[in-house]
Amino acid sequence: MLEKVNQIIKQNCLIKEGDTVIVALSGGPDSVCLTHILWQLQKKLGFKIILAHLNHNLRGKESDSDSRFVQRLAKKLNLPLENKKLRKKPKNEATAREARYAFLERVRKKHEGRGIAAAHTADDQVETILLNFLRGAGLAGLSGMQPKNNFLIRPLLECGRGEILGYLKKNHLTYRNDSSNFDLKYTRNKIRHKLLPLLEKEYNPQIRKNLLKLGEVSHAAEEYISEEAKNFIRRNPHPLPLKSWQTLPPILKTETLKQMIGSISGEVKDIYAVHLKEMVKMLESPRGNKKKNLPHGLQILKKDGRILVFKA
C-alpha cells in the first residue's frame, strides 16, 4: 500500500520535493493511515509534514480524547502539530466543515504549505458520487472528488477501507472511532450503513465498482466539455457574441456561462441548475436587452447582441 500511495502521489503530482504538506489528522483510521504513510515517504520524496487537528467540540469528552490521542501520535512520530479547540460548538455538520477547512487553510498559510492532505478514500468517493446522484447533480457532482483540487490533495483516494484497516493492523497502529459516523440522522451515514449495503445485497454486488467507474467517465466527459467551452471563449472574447453562443449545443451553453462567471468572481459559487436554466432562457428570448441578478452581486446582461457577465 505504501508503494501504491507513492505512485498516486507521483502520477497526480500531489507532492513535490521541498514541499511542506499540512496533514489533516482527526485521529480516525483513515487519517492515521495517511499520516503514517506520508511519515514513511517524507524522506524518500523530500517533503516536510505539519500535522493539523481541530477539536470541533461536537462530542464533548470524546472530542477531547481525540485531541489527546493526536498529540500522542504526533509526539511518537516526532512531527510538529497545530492543535486547536473551537470555543463555540458548531451549529451543524456544514458549519463544522467550514471551520475545519478555514483552520487548515490558516495553518497552510502560516507554514507556507503547498498542499493540505485529506484522508478521503475510495469508499468516501463511492458515497460522495451516490449522494450527489440522489441530489440530482450534473457531471461535476457525478465526477466525485479528484486527487487534487487547488491546495487540497487526496493521496488515499484510490485506497479502500479494507486496505486501510489492513495497513493499520500490519503496522500495529491504533486509532479513534468517531461515534457520529454511526448516527443515522446524517444522510451520508444512512448511505454508508443502509443504502449501499442494501444495493450490494439486493441489486448489484458490484455497485461500488460501478459507481467509481461512473465517476471516472463523468470526469472525462466534464473535462472534455470544459475544454470545448474554453476554446469557444478564446475564439470569442468577452463580451461574447450572442449569435455565436446560440449555435452551441445546450450543454456547452451552460458550461460557457459557468466559465464566464468563474472568470469574473474567481469561482462558481452558489450558481445552481435553476440559475443556469433562467440565464439560458433569458439569452434565448427573442426580446431585446435584458439583465438578470445572480448570487454574490453578479449580473448577466444581454445587450446589443452581446453577453456580459460582471459584478454589480
CORPEJO-V42732 format. One record per residue. PHI is phi in degrees with one decimal (none if undefined). PSI is psi as a letter, one per 40 degrees, with the letter a starting at -180 (none if undefined). D_FIRST is the distance of its C-alpha to the first C-alpha in Angstrom with 2 decimals. Layout:
PHI_PSI_D_FIRST + PHI_PSI_D_FIRST
This chain:
none_d_0.00 + -59.4_d_3.80 + -69.6_d_5.39 + -61.0_d_4.84 + -66.6_d_6.25 + -57.9_d_8.47 + -68.3_d_9.79 + -61.4_d_10.51 + -61.8_d_12.35 + -69.9_d_14.25 + -62.6_d_15.19 + -104.0_e_16.55 + 50.7_f_17.98 + -76.3_d_16.70 + -137.2_h_17.23 + -116.2_i_19.66 + -58.9_h_20.84 + 91.7_e_23.27 + -70.7_i_22.09 + -107.0_h_22.38 + -113.7_h_19.83 + -88.9_h_20.93 + -104.3_h_18.23 + -75.7_h_19.61 + -116.1_h_19.11 + -89.0_d_20.80 + 106.3_e_19.65 + -74.4_i_18.07 + -58.3_d_14.71 + -65.7_d_13.07 + -72.1_d_14.69 + -66.8_d_14.07 + -61.0_d_10.26 + -58.7_d_10.77 + -59.3_d_13.32 + -67.0_d_11.55 + -65.3_d_8.65 + -66.1_d_11.62 + -59.8_d_13.71 + -75.5_d_11.70 + -90.2_e_11.72 + -61.1_d_15.33 + -71.6_d_17.15 + -62.1_d_15.33 + -97.2_e_15.96 + 73.5_f_19.17 + -125.4_i_19.19 + -116.7_i_20.53 + -113.0_h_19.42 + -123.0_h_21.98 + -82.5_i_21.14 + -137.8_h_23.35 + -134.6_h_24.41 + -113.7_h_27.29 + -86.2_h_29.12 + -71.9_e_30.67 + 64.2_f_33.07 + -83.3_d_32.62 + -121.5_f_32.19 + 57.2_b_34.46 + -62.1_d_33.59 + -63.6_d_30.15 + -64.9_d_29.32 + -64.7_d_30.81 + -65.6_d_28.67 + -59.8_d_25.52 + -62.2_d_26.89 + -65.5_d_27.58 + -61.5_d_24.11 + -61.2_d_22.66 + -62.4_d_25.25 + -65.9_d_24.31 + -65.2_d_20.60 + -60.0_d_21.69 + -67.0_d_24.09 + -62.2_d_21.67 + -88.6_e_19.28 + 57.2_f_22.49 + -116.6_i_21.71 + -66.3_i_24.60 + -131.8_h_24.95 + -100.8_h_27.15 + -126.4_h_28.22 + -137.1_i_30.88 + -116.3_h_32.64 + -69.9_h_34.54 + -72.0_d_38.20 + -103.0_h_38.80 + -69.2_h_36.85 + -59.3_i_35.66 + -66.4_d_37.72 + -156.9_a_34.84 + -62.4_d_31.14 + -63.7_d_31.89 + -64.6_d_33.70 + -63.1_d_30.93 + -64.0_d_28.40 + -61.3_d_30.85 + -63.9_d_31.33 + -64.8_d_27.62 + -69.9_d_27.13 + -65.9_d_30.43 + -63.0_d_29.37 + -61.9_d_26.06 + -68.3_d_28.14 + -63.7_d_30.68 + -64.5_d_28.10 + -60.1_d_26.74 + -65.3_d_30.32 + -59.7_d_31.23 + -100.5_e_28.56 + 52.9_f_28.79 + -73.6_i_25.14 + -93.7_e_23.82 + -161.2_i_21.34 + -114.7_h_20.57 + -89.4_h_16.92 + -111.2_i_16.85 + -93.3_f_14.21 + -72.2_h_15.16 + -113.6_i_12.89 + -62.9_d_13.56 + -68.0_d_15.82 + -62.5_d_17.68 + -62.8_d_18.16 + -58.4_d_19.72 + -64.1_d_21.97 + -64.7_d_22.99 + -63.1_d_24.02 + -66.1_d_25.97 + -62.0_d_27.56 + -65.5_d_28.65 + -61.2_d_30.04 + -64.2_d_32.06 + -86.7_e_33.43 + 81.9_f_34.62 + -69.9_i_32.39 + -90.8_a_32.77 + -59.2_d_30.29 + -60.8_d_28.80 + -68.6_d_28.05 + -72.4_e_26.77 + -73.4_d_24.35 + 71.9_a_22.51 + -86.2_i_20.46 + -113.5_i_19.38 + -56.6_d_16.53 + -138.8_h_19.46 + -140.9_g_22.81 + 57.0_b_25.10 + -87.0_e_23.71 + -85.6_h_21.10 + -121.6_i_17.50 + -131.4_g_14.67 + -66.6_e_11.22 + -100.1_e_9.66 + -64.0_d_12.25 + -101.3_e_10.43 + -104.1_h_8.20 + -85.5_i_10.43 + -62.1_d_11.94 + -62.3_d_11.26 + -61.6_d_7.44 + -66.1_d_8.37 + -64.9_d_11.15 + -63.4_d_9.46 + -64.4_d_7.34 + -63.0_d_10.82 + -66.2_d_12.66 + -62.8_d_10.99 + -99.3_e_11.70 + 54.8_f_15.04 + -102.9_h_14.82 + -92.4_i_17.65 + -156.8_i_18.17 + -102.9_i_21.10 + -106.4_h_22.04 + -85.6_h_24.14 + -62.1_d_27.11 + -68.9_e_27.90 + -69.0_e_24.85 + -111.0_e_26.98 + -81.5_h_30.20 + -78.2_e_31.35 + -75.9_e_33.67 + -92.2_h_30.79 + -58.9_d_30.30 + -60.3_d_26.50 + -66.5_d_26.49 + -64.7_d_28.96 + -65.8_d_26.77 + -66.7_d_23.69 + -96.7_e_25.68 + -121.0_d_28.59 + -68.4_d_28.53 + -61.6_d_25.11 + -59.0_d_25.49 + -66.2_d_29.03 + -63.2_d_28.10 + -64.8_d_25.53 + -77.0_d_28.09 + -97.3_d_31.32 + -122.1_d_30.61 + -159.1_h_27.41 + -65.8_e_24.36 + -98.6_e_22.52 + -59.5_d_23.48 + -65.0_d_20.03 + -61.3_d_19.08 + -67.3_d_22.56 + -67.0_d_22.41 + -64.4_d_19.31 + -64.7_d_21.31 + -58.0_d_24.30 + -62.1_d_22.50 + -64.8_d_21.63 + -64.6_d_25.21 + -63.4_d_26.80 + -66.1_d_25.05 + -62.7_d_26.19 + -65.2_d_29.68 + -63.0_d_29.80 + -62.4_d_28.94 + -63.9_d_31.68 + -63.4_d_34.23 + -61.4_d_33.49 + -67.7_d_34.08 + -63.0_d_37.28 + -65.6_d_38.54 + -61.8_d_37.91 + -62.1_d_39.85 + -62.9_d_42.68 + -66.3_d_42.90 + -63.3_d_43.00 + -76.0_d_45.90 + -130.5_g_47.63 + -59.0_i_47.45 + -63.7_h_48.15 + -77.9_h_50.46 + -69.5_i_49.41 + -68.8_h_52.22 + -60.4_d_52.52 + -62.6_d_53.65 + -65.1_d_50.66 + -63.9_d_48.25 + -68.1_e_50.16 + -83.2_e_49.50 + -73.5_i_45.70 + -62.3_i_43.94 + -51.2_d_43.40 + -68.3_d_39.65 + -76.6_d_40.26 + -60.0_d_43.08 + -69.3_d_40.93 + -65.7_d_38.05 + -62.3_d_40.66 + -62.6_d_42.09 + -61.2_d_38.72 + -69.1_d_38.10 + -63.7_d_41.65 + -63.7_d_41.13 + -61.2_d_37.88 + -69.6_d_39.72 + -88.0_d_42.38 + -95.7_e_40.47 + 92.2_d_37.21 + -160.1_i_35.22 + -95.1_g_36.00 + -118.2_h_36.28 + 61.0_f_38.07 + -102.6_h_39.19 + -109.3_i_38.87 + -56.1_d_39.93 + -64.0_d_43.37 + -65.8_d_43.96 + -63.3_d_42.98 + -62.7_d_45.21 + -67.7_d_48.12 + -64.4_d_47.66 + -61.4_d_47.72 + -59.0_d_50.77 + -64.8_d_52.58 + -72.2_d_51.86 + -90.2_e_52.94 + -66.0_h_56.10 + -70.7_e_59.32 + -68.1_i_60.64 + -73.0_b_60.81 + -60.0_h_59.25 + -145.6_i_56.94 + -137.0_i_54.50 + -135.8_h_51.69 + -83.7_i_50.14 + -124.6_i_46.37 + -58.2_i_44.21 + 62.5_f_44.03 + 73.7_e_47.42 + -87.1_i_46.56 + -139.7_i_49.14 + -119.5_h_49.33 + -129.0_h_52.69 + -104.6_h_54.36 + -146.6_h_57.27 + 51.6_f_59.44 + 73.2_f_57.05 + -128.9_i_54.05 + -114.4_h_50.92 + -123.6_h_50.22 + -118.9_h_47.50 + -155.8_i_48.22 + -86.9_h_48.16 + -63.0_none_51.40
